[in-house]
Amino acid sequence: MKVEVLFFASFKEQLDCSRLSIDLASGDHVSELCELLSQRGPEWLELFGNPANMVKVSVNQEMAEFNKKLNEGDEVAFFPPVTGG
Amino acid sequence: MKVSSQSKFYDAISISDVALDMDELIKEAHANNGESGAVVTFTGAVRVSDEEQGLTGMTLEHYPGMTESQLASILEEAEERWRLTRMLVSHRVGYLAPGDPIVFVATAGLHRKEAFEAAEFIMDYLKKKATFWKKEHYGDRTQWVEAKESDEQAAARWER
C-alpha cells in the first residue's frame, strides 16, 4: 500500500525533502514507516532511527502515536514540537 | 479532535501570509448589538529582547488544512467551557519583521471573566497544539525556535 509522507519546518530542511510517496506492507504502522525512512541516509537515521518525543506525527491531519496502524492513501506528517503564537 | 470542514468556526479563523489588518480585526472584534458585555483582544508580536539580540526577522510555517482544523477545535472547546458571543483568531505565516503582529485573538462574552479566561485558553492551546513553527533570522543566520517547557505548563493547567 502507498502512503503520502510530509515533512515540516526543521525536518524539511534537515532532510531536504517536503514530500514522499512510500510503499508499505499492508498492516504496517507508523513505526515501520519510521524504520524504512531511517534507512535513507544519515540525516534520516538521526531523525527516525529512534524517534523519541522530539518527533511528532500526524495521520490524516490528526495527531497520532507511533503504534498507529496505517491504511492505503493515508497522509502521514512528521514535524518537531510546535512553536506558534 | 478532527472538525468537519463545516465547522462554524472556520469563519472565525484566518491564516495569512500578508500583514494582519489590525484596524479591521479590532473593528470586527467589537461589533456588538448589546450581546457582549466584555471584549478581550490579544496581539502577539515579534519580540527582540536580550534573548533575541540581533534578531532581524522571523519566518512562520504551518500545515495547511491541519492547522485550520486544530484552531477550529480549540474554538469549539472554548465555546463548551465559557458562554461567549464571539471569537476570532488570526495568525500570520511567512516572513515577519520585529514588531509585526504574529497572532490576534478576540473573545467576547457577557462578562469580563469569561472573555479573559477564554482568550488565555485559546492562546495557551494554540501555542501548545497548533501546527505552526517559527524560524528566527539573525542576518544571514537562521535558527528554528525550540518548544518551551513553560508553554507546556501553561496549556496543562486547562486539562481536565
gemmi code that builds the backbone of each chain (N, CA, C; Angstrom):
import gemmi

chains = {
    "A": [
        ("MET", (0.853, -1.200, 0.000), (0.000, 0.000, 0.000), (0.882, 1.241, 0.000)),
        ("LYS", (0.344, 2.319, -0.556), (1.102, 3.563, -0.640), (0.594, 4.560, 0.392)),
        ("VAL", (1.535, 5.288, 0.992), (1.140, 6.421, 1.858), (1.925, 7.660, 1.410)),
        ("GLU", (1.319, 8.809, 1.640), (1.977, 10.082, 1.347), (2.630, 10.579, 2.626)),
        ("VAL", (3.894, 10.938, 2.554), (4.604, 11.364, 3.756), (5.052, 12.819, 3.594)),
        ("LEU", (4.740, 13.648, 4.579), (5.101, 15.068, 4.552), (6.060, 15.395, 5.690)),
        ("PHE", (6.933, 16.372, 5.442), (7.858, 16.844, 6.479), (7.742, 18.357, 6.582)),
        ("PHE", (7.777, 18.860, 7.825), (7.629, 20.298, 8.029), (8.799, 20.881, 8.825)),
        ("ALA", (8.935, 22.208, 8.675), (9.849, 23.023, 9.489), (11.285, 22.495, 9.433)),
        ("SER", (11.931, 22.326, 10.608), (13.345, 21.937, 10.603), (13.558, 20.562, 9.957)),
        ("PHE", (12.564, 19.682, 10.058), (12.711, 18.347, 9.452), (12.833, 18.465, 7.929)),
        ("LYS", (11.985, 19.321, 7.365), (12.001, 19.524, 5.914), (13.379, 20.014, 5.461)),
        ("GLU", (13.957, 20.934, 6.246), (15.283, 21.474, 5.886), (16.376, 20.438, 6.091)),
        ("GLN", (16.303, 19.762, 7.231), (17.327, 18.782, 7.574), (17.382, 17.648, 6.545)),
        ("LEU", (16.202, 17.234, 6.071), (16.124, 16.118, 5.123), (16.145, 16.592, 3.674)),
        ("ASP", (16.022, 17.903, 3.499), (15.918, 18.486, 2.162), (14.807, 17.791, 1.373)),
        ("CYS", (13.661, 17.623, 2.035), (12.550, 16.891, 1.440), (11.250, 17.346, 2.103)),
        ("SER", (10.247, 17.675, 1.299), (8.978, 18.080, 1.894), (7.891, 17.020, 1.715)),
        ("ARG", (8.122, 16.103, 0.749), (7.044, 15.166, 0.446), (7.607, 13.912, -0.213)),
        ("LEU", (7.058, 12.761, 0.160), (7.484, 11.480, -0.402), (6.282, 10.566, -0.535)),
        ("SER", (6.349, 9.685, -1.511), (5.354, 8.624, -1.593), (6.073, 7.330, -1.226)),
        ("ILE", (5.554, 6.585, -0.256), (6.267, 5.400, 0.239), (5.371, 4.164, 0.144)),
        ("ASP", (5.992, 3.075, -0.289), (5.302, 1.782, -0.345), (5.499, 1.033, 0.964)),
        ("LEU", (4.403, 0.614, 1.564), (4.482, -0.143, 2.813), (3.751, -1.470, 2.646)),
        ("ALA", (4.037, -2.387, 3.562), (3.276, -3.634, 3.567), (1.925, -3.360, 4.220)),
        ("SER", (0.916, -4.038, 3.744), (-0.415, -3.885, 4.321), (-0.352, -4.215, 5.818)),
        ("GLY", (-0.977, -3.385, 6.634), (-0.965, -3.625, 8.085), (0.172, -2.938, 8.803)),
        ("ASP", (1.070, -2.282, 8.058), (2.185, -1.586, 8.700), (1.697, -0.414, 9.553)),
        ("HIS", (2.527, -0.049, 10.544), (2.226, 1.048, 11.453), (3.178, 2.205, 11.185)),
        ("VAL", (2.971, 3.317, 11.886), (3.883, 4.458, 11.765), (5.306, 4.015, 12.088)),
        ("SER", (5.467, 3.142, 13.080), (6.812, 2.716, 13.490), (7.557, 2.012, 12.352)),
        ("GLU", (6.859, 1.199, 11.552), (7.523, 0.538, 10.413), (7.893, 1.557, 9.334)),
        ("LEU", (7.046, 2.571, 9.181), (7.363, 3.652, 8.238), (8.645, 4.369, 8.692)),
        ("CYS", (8.771, 4.623, 9.992), (9.968, 5.289, 10.532), (11.215, 4.461, 10.244)),
        ("GLU", (11.088, 3.143, 10.424), (12.223, 2.255, 10.199), (12.690, 2.351, 8.743)),
        ("LEU", (11.728, 2.364, 7.847), (12.035, 2.473, 6.415), (12.703, 3.814, 6.103)),
        ("LEU", (12.162, 4.878, 6.688), (12.714, 6.216, 6.447), (14.139, 6.325, 6.979)),
        ("SER", (14.411, 5.665, 8.100), (15.727, 5.780, 8.744), (16.837, 5.200, 7.876)),
        ("GLN", (16.455, 4.387, 6.877), (17.462, 3.754, 6.014), (17.848, 4.603, 4.809)),
        ("ARG", (17.267, 5.814, 4.708), (17.508, 6.622, 3.512), (18.798, 7.432, 3.559)),
        ("GLY", (19.470, 7.473, 4.718), (20.716, 8.240, 4.816), (20.948, 8.690, 6.246)),
        ("PRO", (22.136, 9.284, 6.513), (22.495, 9.643, 7.878), (21.516, 10.633, 8.538)),
        ("GLU", (21.081, 11.658, 7.778), (20.143, 12.624, 8.369), (18.831, 11.929, 8.737)),
        ("TRP", (18.449, 10.986, 7.901), (17.197, 10.254, 8.117), (17.308, 9.354, 9.339)),
        ("LEU", (18.488, 8.728, 9.450), (18.710, 7.841, 10.596), (18.656, 8.635, 11.895)),
        ("GLU", (19.219, 9.838, 11.849), (19.252, 10.686, 13.033), (17.844, 10.993, 13.542)),
        ("LEU", (16.940, 11.273, 12.578), (15.567, 11.624, 12.973), (14.705, 10.400, 13.283)),
        ("PHE", (14.841, 9.371, 12.430), (13.885, 8.263, 12.508), (14.455, 6.976, 13.085)),
        ("GLY", (15.765, 6.974, 13.402), (16.382, 5.788, 13.996), (15.766, 5.485, 15.347)),
        ("ASN", (15.553, 6.542, 16.110), (14.945, 6.379, 17.436), (14.033, 7.571, 17.688)),
        ("PRO", (12.900, 7.606, 16.982), (12.060, 8.804, 17.025), (11.418, 8.990, 18.403)),
        ("ALA", (12.117, 9.702, 19.261), (11.621, 9.912, 20.620), (10.602, 11.050, 20.615)),
        ("ASN", (10.509, 11.755, 21.704), (9.427, 12.737, 21.814), (9.690, 14.020, 21.031)),
        ("MET", (10.859, 14.130, 20.398), (11.095, 15.320, 19.588), (10.544, 15.165, 18.173)),
        ("VAL", (10.046, 13.969, 17.850), (9.425, 13.750, 16.553), (7.912, 13.580, 16.759)),
        ("LYS", (7.152, 14.533, 16.237), (5.690, 14.452, 16.320), (5.173, 13.880, 15.010)),
        ("VAL", (4.053, 13.173, 15.092), (3.490, 12.570, 13.885), (1.978, 12.790, 13.839)),
        ("SER", (1.495, 13.046, 12.628), (0.045, 13.097, 12.421), (-0.311, 12.154, 11.281)),
        ("VAL", (-1.523, 11.601, 11.364), (-2.037, 10.753, 10.292), (-3.366, 11.346, 9.847)),
        ("ASN", (-3.459, 11.652, 8.563), (-4.645, 12.313, 8.010), (-4.996, 13.569, 8.812)),
        ("GLN", (-3.959, 14.320, 9.140), (-4.066, 15.637, 9.780), (-4.618, 15.583, 11.197)),
        ("GLU", (-4.467, 14.428, 11.850), (-4.757, 14.339, 13.277), (-3.529, 13.796, 13.982)),
        ("MET", (-3.212, 14.347, 15.170), (-2.054, 13.877, 15.914), (-2.195, 12.374, 16.165)),
        ("ALA", (-1.069, 11.652, 16.080), (-1.119, 10.194, 16.207), (0.073, 9.688, 17.014)),
        ("GLU", (0.024, 8.411, 17.376), (1.127, 7.756, 18.074), (1.868, 6.869, 17.075)),
        ("PHE", (3.071, 6.421, 17.489), (3.880, 5.607, 16.578), (3.301, 4.214, 16.357)),
        ("ASN", (2.413, 3.789, 17.240), (1.811, 2.460, 17.063), (0.524, 2.513, 16.235)),
        ("LYS", (0.256, 3.676, 15.620), (-0.957, 3.819, 14.796), (-0.816, 3.006, 13.510)),
        ("LYS", (-1.858, 2.216, 13.215), (-1.870, 1.405, 12.000), (-2.214, 2.280, 10.795)),
        ("LEU", (-1.507, 2.044, 9.703), (-1.721, 2.878, 8.515), (-2.558, 2.162, 7.459)),
        ("ASN", (-3.206, 2.970, 6.637), (-4.037, 2.437, 5.556), (-3.631, 3.059, 4.225)),
        ("GLU", (-3.972, 2.376, 3.160), (-3.712, 2.860, 1.797), (-4.159, 4.318, 1.648)),
        ("GLY", (-3.258, 5.151, 1.126), (-3.628, 6.541, 0.842), (-3.524, 7.484, 2.024)),
        ("ASP", (-3.131, 6.983, 3.193), (-3.007, 7.861, 4.367), (-1.990, 8.974, 4.128)),
        ("GLU", (-2.252, 10.129, 4.723), (-1.296, 11.235, 4.704), (-0.617, 11.274, 6.075)),
        ("VAL", (0.673, 10.971, 6.090), (1.431, 10.927, 7.347), (2.394, 12.109, 7.352)),
        ("ALA", (2.403, 12.877, 8.438), (3.323, 14.022, 8.505), (4.202, 13.914, 9.736)),
        ("PHE", (5.480, 14.286, 9.567), (6.437, 14.312, 10.682), (6.904, 15.747, 10.868)),
        ("PHE", (6.968, 16.179, 12.135), (7.397, 17.555, 12.406), (7.872, 17.681, 13.851)),
        ("PRO", (8.651, 18.749, 14.133), (9.106, 18.965, 15.502), (7.979, 19.551, 16.357)),
        ("PRO", (8.161, 19.616, 17.684), (7.155, 20.248, 18.540), (6.825, 21.656, 18.026)),
        ("VAL", (5.567, 22.052, 18.160), (5.094, 23.299, 17.545), (5.548, 24.521, 18.351)),
        ("THR", (5.686, 25.647, 17.644), (6.189, 26.869, 18.296), (5.482, 28.128, 17.774)),
        ("GLY", (4.167, 28.020, 17.542), (3.444, 29.182, 17.016), (3.029, 30.168, 18.093)),
        ("GLY", (2.213, 31.111, 17.681), (1.642, 32.079, 18.613), (2.559, 33.230, 18.932)),
    ],
    "B": [
        ("MET", (-9.988, 14.762, 17.436), (-10.070, 16.220, 17.521), (-10.408, 16.825, 16.170)),
        ("LYS", (-10.617, 15.966, 15.173), (-10.888, 16.472, 13.822), (-12.258, 17.147, 13.771)),
        ("VAL", (-12.280, 18.276, 13.081), (-13.516, 19.036, 12.965), (-13.962, 18.955, 11.513)),
        ("SER", (-15.252, 18.821, 11.308), (-15.731, 18.795, 9.924), (-15.463, 20.142, 9.280)),
        ("SER", (-15.316, 20.134, 7.971), (-14.997, 21.390, 7.292), (-16.193, 22.332, 7.347)),
        ("GLN", (-17.321, 21.825, 7.879), (-18.493, 22.679, 8.030), (-18.478, 23.446, 9.352)),
        ("SER", (-17.462, 23.205, 10.188), (-17.426, 23.884, 11.490), (-17.693, 25.371, 11.303)),
        ("LYS", (-18.624, 25.873, 12.121), (-18.983, 27.295, 12.003), (-17.799, 28.175, 12.365)),
        ("PHE", (-16.797, 27.590, 13.014), (-15.664, 28.400, 13.467), (-14.656, 28.692, 12.361)),
        ("TYR", (-14.803, 28.017, 11.214), (-13.861, 28.316, 10.135), (-13.924, 29.788, 9.726)),
        ("ASP", (-15.118, 30.390, 9.848), (-15.253, 31.816, 9.518), (-14.499, 32.707, 10.497)),
        ("ALA", (-14.262, 32.186, 11.702), (-13.630, 32.985, 12.751), (-12.107, 32.882, 12.701)),
        ("ILE", (-11.593, 32.049, 11.768), (-10.163, 31.748, 11.720), (-9.561, 32.286, 10.438)),
        ("SER", (-8.399, 32.916, 10.535), (-7.680, 33.204, 9.295), (-6.186, 32.992, 9.498)),
        ("ILE", (-5.569, 32.407, 8.496), (-4.118, 32.215, 8.479), (-3.639, 32.887, 7.201)),
        ("SER", (-2.746, 33.862, 7.347), (-2.471, 34.731, 6.209), (-0.978, 34.995, 6.056)),
        ("ASP", (-0.519, 35.082, 4.800), (0.888, 35.408, 4.579), (1.079, 36.903, 4.290)),
        ("VAL", (0.041, 37.681, 4.516), (0.196, 39.142, 4.445), (-0.097, 39.741, 5.819)),
        ("ALA", (0.371, 40.961, 6.026), (0.262, 41.615, 7.336), (-1.178, 41.594, 7.851)),
        ("LEU", (-1.352, 41.348, 9.156), (-2.688, 41.388, 9.757), (-3.226, 42.813, 9.666)),
        ("ASP", (-4.489, 42.937, 9.275), (-5.140, 44.244, 9.213), (-5.725, 44.530, 10.598)),
        ("MET", (-4.907, 45.150, 11.454), (-5.297, 45.323, 12.854), (-6.561, 46.166, 12.995)),
        ("ASP", (-6.685, 47.221, 12.185), (-7.882, 48.073, 12.270), (-9.146, 47.250, 12.011)),
        ("GLU", (-9.057, 46.427, 10.970), (-10.222, 45.616, 10.592), (-10.530, 44.577, 11.670)),
        ("LEU", (-9.477, 43.943, 12.221), (-9.673, 42.913, 13.253), (-10.282, 43.511, 14.520)),
        ("ILE", (-9.782, 44.682, 14.916), (-10.311, 45.344, 16.121), (-11.787, 45.708, 15.910)),
        ("LYS", (-12.064, 46.190, 14.714), (-13.442, 46.573, 14.391), (-14.372, 45.351, 14.452)),
        ("GLU", (-13.901, 44.261, 13.834), (-14.703, 43.033, 13.810), (-14.910, 42.490, 15.226)),
        ("ALA", (-13.847, 42.562, 16.042), (-13.936, 42.044, 17.413), (-14.968, 42.813, 18.234)),
        ("HIS", (-15.149, 44.085, 17.922), (-16.009, 44.939, 18.743), (-17.403, 45.134, 18.159)),
        ("ALA", (-17.696, 44.488, 17.041), (-19.065, 44.565, 16.507), (-20.014, 44.045, 17.588)),
        ("ASN", (-21.011, 44.810, 17.943), (-21.771, 44.479, 19.155), (-23.129, 45.164, 19.124)),
        ("ASN", (-24.199, 44.353, 19.215), (-25.542, 44.930, 19.300), (-26.083, 44.838, 20.720)),
        ("GLY", (-25.152, 44.762, 21.671), (-25.567, 44.660, 23.064), (-25.459, 43.263, 23.622)),
        ("GLU", (-25.084, 42.286, 22.775), (-24.983, 40.898, 23.245), (-23.726, 40.661, 24.084)),
        ("SER", (-22.726, 41.523, 23.919), (-21.461, 41.320, 24.635), (-21.244, 42.424, 25.664)),
        ("GLY", (-20.982, 42.017, 26.907), (-20.661, 42.989, 27.942), (-19.167, 43.184, 28.089)),
        ("ALA", (-18.394, 42.301, 27.442), (-16.936, 42.364, 27.572), (-16.284, 41.855, 26.301)),
        ("VAL", (-15.271, 42.565, 25.838), (-14.480, 42.120, 24.696), (-13.016, 42.149, 25.114)),
        ("VAL", (-12.328, 41.021, 24.935), (-10.891, 40.951, 25.220), (-10.172, 40.707, 23.904)),
        ("THR", (-9.119, 41.480, 23.655), (-8.296, 41.203, 22.481), (-6.850, 41.021, 22.914)),
        ("PHE", (-6.146, 40.122, 22.226), (-4.733, 39.870, 22.496), (-3.982, 39.902, 21.172)),
        ("THR", (-2.830, 40.559, 21.160), (-1.965, 40.534, 19.983), (-0.577, 40.079, 20.407)),
        ("GLY", (-0.057, 39.048, 19.766), (1.323, 38.613, 19.980), (2.166, 39.135, 18.831)),
        ("ALA", (3.354, 39.667, 19.136), (4.186, 40.294, 18.104), (5.615, 39.760, 18.151)),
        ("VAL", (6.357, 39.996, 17.088), (7.757, 39.554, 17.013), (8.590, 40.386, 17.989)),
        ("ARG", (9.189, 39.711, 18.964), (9.905, 40.368, 20.056), (11.414, 40.321, 19.806)),
        ("VAL", (12.095, 41.394, 20.191), (13.562, 41.376, 20.189), (14.022, 41.826, 21.579)),
        ("SER", (14.077, 40.886, 22.505), (14.554, 41.198, 23.858), (16.027, 40.816, 23.949)),
        ("ASP", (16.601, 40.860, 25.142), (18.004, 40.462, 25.315), (18.266, 39.063, 24.768)),
        ("GLU", (17.249, 38.202, 24.930), (17.406, 36.813, 24.488), (17.486, 36.680, 22.974)),
        ("GLU", (16.913, 37.646, 22.272), (16.906, 37.561, 20.801), (17.747, 38.677, 20.199)),
        ("GLN", (18.809, 39.077, 20.895), (19.600, 40.200, 20.402), (20.126, 39.950, 18.994)),
        ("GLY", (19.909, 40.926, 18.102), (20.375, 40.797, 16.733), (19.348, 40.189, 15.806)),
        ("LEU", (18.162, 39.846, 16.363), (17.123, 39.253, 15.520), (16.642, 40.248, 14.471)),
        ("THR", (16.645, 39.817, 13.211), (16.254, 40.725, 12.129), (14.884, 40.381, 11.562)),
        ("GLY", (14.375, 39.202, 11.870), (13.064, 38.816, 11.365), (12.733, 37.392, 11.748)),
        ("MET", (11.611, 36.911, 11.246), (11.127, 35.596, 11.631), (10.298, 35.023, 10.486)),
        ("THR", (10.428, 33.720, 10.254), (9.561, 33.076, 9.259), (8.672, 32.074, 9.966)),
        ("LEU", (7.379, 32.119, 9.661), (6.430, 31.181, 10.255), (5.884, 30.247, 9.197)),
        ("GLU", (5.834, 28.979, 9.569), (5.338, 27.938, 8.667), (4.157, 27.239, 9.334)),
        ("HIS", (3.225, 26.715, 8.537), (2.137, 25.922, 9.125), (1.823, 24.728, 8.240)),
        ("TYR", (0.881, 23.926, 8.678), (0.470, 22.713, 7.958), (-0.920, 23.001, 7.394)),
        ("PRO", (-0.985, 23.506, 6.163), (-2.279, 23.931, 5.612), (-3.320, 22.816, 5.720)),
        ("GLY", (-4.473, 23.149, 6.202), (-5.532, 22.156, 6.393), (-5.572, 21.709, 7.837)),
        ("MET", (-4.487, 21.116, 8.307), (-4.481, 20.624, 9.691), (-4.532, 21.773, 10.685)),
        ("THR", (-3.773, 22.828, 10.414), (-3.720, 23.936, 11.374), (-5.101, 24.582, 11.536)),
        ("GLU", (-5.780, 24.817, 10.424), (-7.122, 25.408, 10.484), (-8.063, 24.518, 11.299)),
        ("SER", (-7.967, 23.216, 11.050), (-8.827, 22.269, 11.749), (-8.544, 22.277, 13.257)),
        ("GLN", (-7.251, 22.387, 13.611), (-6.896, 22.432, 15.038), (-7.427, 23.705, 15.690)),
        ("LEU", (-7.314, 24.836, 14.992), (-7.805, 26.094, 15.561), (-9.319, 26.032, 15.752)),
        ("ALA", (-10.025, 25.446, 14.784), (-11.480, 25.314, 14.919), (-11.827, 24.452, 16.129)),
        ("SER", (-11.047, 23.386, 16.353), (-11.279, 22.521, 17.526), (-11.088, 23.289, 18.824)),
        ("ILE", (-10.064, 24.135, 18.856), (-9.783, 24.910, 20.069), (-10.954, 25.873, 20.341)),
        ("LEU", (-11.467, 26.497, 19.295), (-12.606, 27.406, 19.482), (-13.855, 26.638, 19.920)),
        ("GLU", (-14.041, 25.443, 19.357), (-15.196, 24.629, 19.783), (-15.105, 24.292, 21.263)),
        ("GLU", (-13.878, 23.988, 21.705), (-13.709, 23.658, 23.122), (-13.938, 24.884, 23.997)),
        ("ALA", (-13.482, 26.041, 23.535), (-13.710, 27.281, 24.299), (-15.205, 27.553, 24.430)),
        ("GLU", (-15.937, 27.278, 23.355), (-17.376, 27.529, 23.396), (-18.082, 26.618, 24.390)),
        ("GLU", (-17.537, 25.381, 24.525), (-18.127, 24.462, 25.503), (-17.862, 24.914, 26.930)),
        ("ARG", (-16.732, 25.582, 27.147), (-16.318, 25.911, 28.515), (-16.871, 27.238, 29.016)),
        ("TRP", (-17.036, 28.199, 28.104), (-17.486, 29.533, 28.535), (-18.655, 29.979, 27.676)),
        ("ARG", (-19.467, 30.874, 28.234), (-20.547, 31.452, 27.432), (-19.977, 32.652, 26.688)),
        ("LEU", (-19.755, 32.466, 25.401), (-19.106, 33.511, 24.601), (-20.021, 33.949, 23.474)),
        ("THR", (-19.864, 35.181, 23.064), (-20.696, 35.699, 21.971), (-19.900, 35.841, 20.674)),
        ("ARG", (-18.574, 35.902, 20.786), (-17.766, 35.992, 19.562), (-16.334, 35.546, 19.844)),
        ("MET", (-15.724, 34.878, 18.861), (-14.298, 34.548, 18.945), (-13.661, 34.792, 17.577)),
        ("LEU", (-12.444, 35.274, 17.599), (-11.677, 35.456, 16.369), (-10.244, 34.997, 16.619)),
        ("VAL", (-9.657, 34.326, 15.636), (-8.231, 34.002, 15.687), (-7.632, 34.290, 14.320)),
        ("SER", (-6.589, 35.096, 14.310), (-5.917, 35.401, 13.061), (-4.422, 35.188, 13.272)),
        ("HIS", (-3.777, 34.426, 12.393), (-2.366, 34.072, 12.604), (-1.583, 34.296, 11.321)),
        ("ARG", (-0.406, 34.882, 11.455), (0.474, 35.111, 10.314), (1.304, 33.881, 9.989)),
        ("VAL", (1.606, 33.713, 8.696), (2.692, 32.837, 8.265), (3.558, 33.664, 7.322)),
        ("GLY", (4.696, 33.112, 6.913), (5.597, 33.845, 6.027), (6.605, 34.670, 6.810)),
        ("TYR", (7.164, 35.682, 6.159), (8.236, 36.460, 6.791), (7.674, 37.640, 7.578)),
        ("LEU", (8.168, 37.818, 8.821), (7.735, 38.926, 9.683), (8.941, 39.696, 10.187)),
        ("ALA", (8.768, 41.003, 10.345), (9.829, 41.863, 10.864), (9.593, 42.098, 12.360)),
        ("PRO", (10.636, 42.539, 13.099), (10.447, 42.849, 14.517), (9.258, 43.785, 14.722)),
        ("GLY", (8.415, 43.462, 15.703), (7.250, 44.277, 15.993), (5.998, 43.884, 15.230)),
        ("ASP", (6.157, 43.119, 14.164), (4.964, 42.719, 13.388), (4.059, 41.827, 14.228)),
        ("PRO", (2.746, 42.028, 14.145), (1.823, 41.113, 14.830), (1.909, 39.711, 14.237)),
        ("ILE", (2.000, 38.696, 15.127), (2.021, 37.287, 14.710), (0.623, 36.694, 14.820)),
        ("VAL", (-0.035, 37.017, 15.928), (-1.329, 36.388, 16.210), (-2.247, 37.399, 16.882)),
        ("PHE", (-3.529, 37.316, 16.519), (-4.554, 38.152, 17.139), (-5.676, 37.233, 17.597)),
        ("VAL", (-6.070, 37.380, 18.858), (-7.194, 36.608, 19.401), (-8.190, 37.575, 20.019)),
        ("ALA", (-9.454, 37.409, 19.713), (-10.501, 38.205, 20.357), (-11.569, 37.277, 20.903)),
        ("THR", (-12.051, 37.593, 22.102), (-13.158, 36.857, 22.698), (-14.152, 37.867, 23.249)),
        ("ALA", (-15.425, 37.608, 23.062), (-16.454, 38.479, 23.637), (-17.443, 37.611, 24.390)),
        ("GLY", (-17.901, 38.123, 25.514), (-18.860, 37.381, 26.326), (-19.718, 38.342, 27.126)),
        ("LEU", (-20.550, 37.763, 27.977), (-21.414, 38.610, 28.798), (-20.592, 39.403, 29.796)),
        ("HIS", (-19.611, 38.740, 30.404), (-18.812, 39.361, 31.464), (-17.325, 39.201, 31.195)),
        ("ARG", (-16.514, 40.035, 31.852), (-15.084, 40.037, 31.547), (-14.379, 38.748, 31.929)),
        ("LYS", (-14.826, 38.084, 32.998), (-14.124, 36.893, 33.472), (-14.065, 35.826, 32.377)),
        ("GLU", (-15.221, 35.558, 31.772), (-15.236, 34.514, 30.746), (-14.437, 34.945, 29.505)),
        ("ALA", (-14.508, 36.231, 29.161), (-13.768, 36.696, 27.985), (-12.255, 36.614, 28.219)),
        ("PHE", (-11.797, 37.036, 29.412), (-10.367, 36.942, 29.748), (-9.909, 35.483, 29.739)),
        ("GLU", (-10.666, 34.633, 30.442), (-10.254, 33.222, 30.558), (-10.208, 32.551, 29.194)),
        ("ALA", (-11.222, 32.786, 28.388), (-11.283, 32.129, 27.071), (-10.119, 32.587, 26.188)),
        ("ALA", (-9.758, 33.868, 26.265), (-8.644, 34.367, 25.445), (-7.340, 33.684, 25.867)),
        ("GLU", (-7.139, 33.537, 27.183), (-5.924, 32.862, 27.673), (-5.893, 31.400, 27.262)),
        ("PHE", (-7.049, 30.770, 27.381), (-7.172, 29.359, 26.995), (-6.827, 29.165, 25.513)),
        ("ILE", (-7.403, 30.008, 24.669), (-7.164, 29.883, 23.225), (-5.676, 30.056, 22.916)),
        ("MET", (-5.042, 31.063, 23.524), (-3.612, 31.280, 23.271), (-2.768, 30.116, 23.798)),
        ("ASP", (-3.080, 29.645, 25.010), (-2.295, 28.547, 25.584), (-2.392, 27.292, 24.724)),
        ("TYR", (-3.601, 26.983, 24.255), (-3.779, 25.779, 23.439), (-3.180, 25.972, 22.044)),
        ("LEU", (-3.311, 27.165, 21.519), (-2.722, 27.439, 20.195), (-1.205, 27.203, 20.245)),
        ("LYS", (-0.573, 27.738, 21.288), (0.888, 27.618, 21.387), (1.328, 26.178, 21.607)),
        ("LYS", (0.501, 25.403, 22.303), (0.861, 24.027, 22.627), (0.500, 23.059, 21.501)),
        ("LYS", (-0.622, 23.322, 20.812), (-1.172, 22.292, 19.932), (-1.161, 22.614, 18.441)),
        ("ALA", (-1.285, 23.883, 18.074), (-1.499, 24.174, 16.652), (-0.189, 24.074, 15.870)),
        ("THR", (-0.255, 23.469, 14.677), (0.947, 23.199, 13.890), (1.459, 24.457, 13.172)),
        ("PHE", (2.143, 25.274, 13.971), (2.910, 26.407, 13.468), (4.349, 26.228, 13.938)),
        ("TRP", (5.300, 26.687, 13.120), (6.710, 26.637, 13.522), (7.382, 27.950, 13.173)),
        ("LYS", (8.221, 28.428, 14.111), (8.921, 29.698, 13.926), (10.403, 29.475, 13.658)),
        ("LYS", (10.901, 30.232, 12.686), (12.347, 30.247, 12.436), (12.838, 31.674, 12.590)),
        ("GLU", (13.835, 31.863, 13.450), (14.371, 33.212, 13.671), (15.484, 33.503, 12.671)),
        ("HIS", (15.523, 34.764, 12.241), (16.595, 35.209, 11.367), (17.495, 36.172, 12.130)),
        ("TYR", (18.793, 35.911, 12.094), (19.799, 36.840, 12.628), (20.700, 37.200, 11.464)),
        ("GLY", (20.301, 38.180, 10.677), (21.010, 38.460, 9.434), (20.890, 37.261, 8.514)),
        ("ASP", (22.032, 36.688, 8.092), (22.007, 35.538, 7.182), (21.841, 34.212, 7.927)),
        ("ARG", (22.026, 34.260, 9.249), (21.924, 33.021, 10.027), (20.470, 32.789, 10.434)),
        ("THR", (20.019, 31.535, 10.371), (18.654, 31.230, 10.818), (18.685, 30.136, 11.875)),
        ("GLN", (17.639, 30.123, 12.685), (17.575, 29.162, 13.782), (16.121, 28.846, 14.084)),
        ("TRP", (15.765, 27.548, 14.054), (14.397, 27.156, 14.404), (14.192, 27.326, 15.903)),
        ("VAL", (13.053, 27.853, 16.267), (12.738, 28.057, 17.684), (12.388, 26.716, 18.308)),
        ("GLU", (12.875, 26.480, 19.525), (12.550, 25.231, 20.222), (11.349, 25.431, 21.133)),
        ("ALA", (10.546, 24.381, 21.251), (9.360, 24.440, 22.113), (9.782, 24.685, 23.559)),
        ("LYS", (8.972, 25.464, 24.276), (9.308, 25.826, 25.656), (8.492, 25.013, 26.660)),
        ("GLU", (9.172, 24.588, 27.718), (8.517, 23.872, 28.803), (7.406, 24.726, 29.427)),
        ("SER", (7.637, 26.058, 29.492), (6.637, 26.944, 30.118), (5.329, 26.953, 29.315)),
        ("ASP", (5.423, 26.748, 27.989), (4.201, 26.686, 27.185), (3.429, 25.398, 27.458)),
        ("GLU", (4.177, 24.309, 27.700), (3.551, 23.032, 28.082), (2.741, 23.214, 29.357)),
        ("GLN", (3.381, 23.879, 30.333), (2.737, 24.046, 31.635), (1.521, 24.956, 31.527)),
        ("ALA", (1.631, 26.008, 30.694), (0.507, 26.933, 30.539), (-0.708, 26.197, 29.980)),
        ("ALA", (-0.477, 25.284, 29.046), (-1.590, 24.537, 28.457), (-2.122, 23.496, 29.433)),
        ("ALA", (-1.209, 22.916, 30.228), (-1.591, 21.820, 31.128), (-2.607, 22.260, 32.173)),
        ("ARG", (-2.582, 23.539, 32.535), (-3.497, 23.967, 33.601), (-4.957, 23.940, 33.152)),
        ("TRP", (-5.196, 23.849, 31.829), (-6.579, 23.794, 31.337), (-7.068, 22.361, 31.154)),
        ("GLU", (-6.151, 21.373, 31.295), (-6.557, 19.983, 31.089), (-7.540, 19.595, 32.171)),
        ("ARG", (-8.516, 18.756, 31.790), (-9.449, 18.273, 32.801), (-9.886, 16.864, 32.480)),
    ],
}
model = gemmi.Model(1)
for chain_id, residues in chains.items():
    chain = gemmi.Chain(chain_id)
    for i, (resn, *xyz) in enumerate(residues, 1):
        res = gemmi.Residue()
        res.name, res.seqid = resn, gemmi.SeqId(i, " ")
        for name, pos in zip(("N", "CA", "C"), xyz):
            atom = gemmi.Atom()
            atom.name, atom.element = name, gemmi.Element(name[0])
            atom.pos, atom.b_iso = gemmi.Position(*pos), 0.0
            res.add_atom(atom)
        chain.add_residue(res)
    model.add_chain(chain)
structure = gemmi.Structure()
structure.add_model(model)
structure.setup_entities()
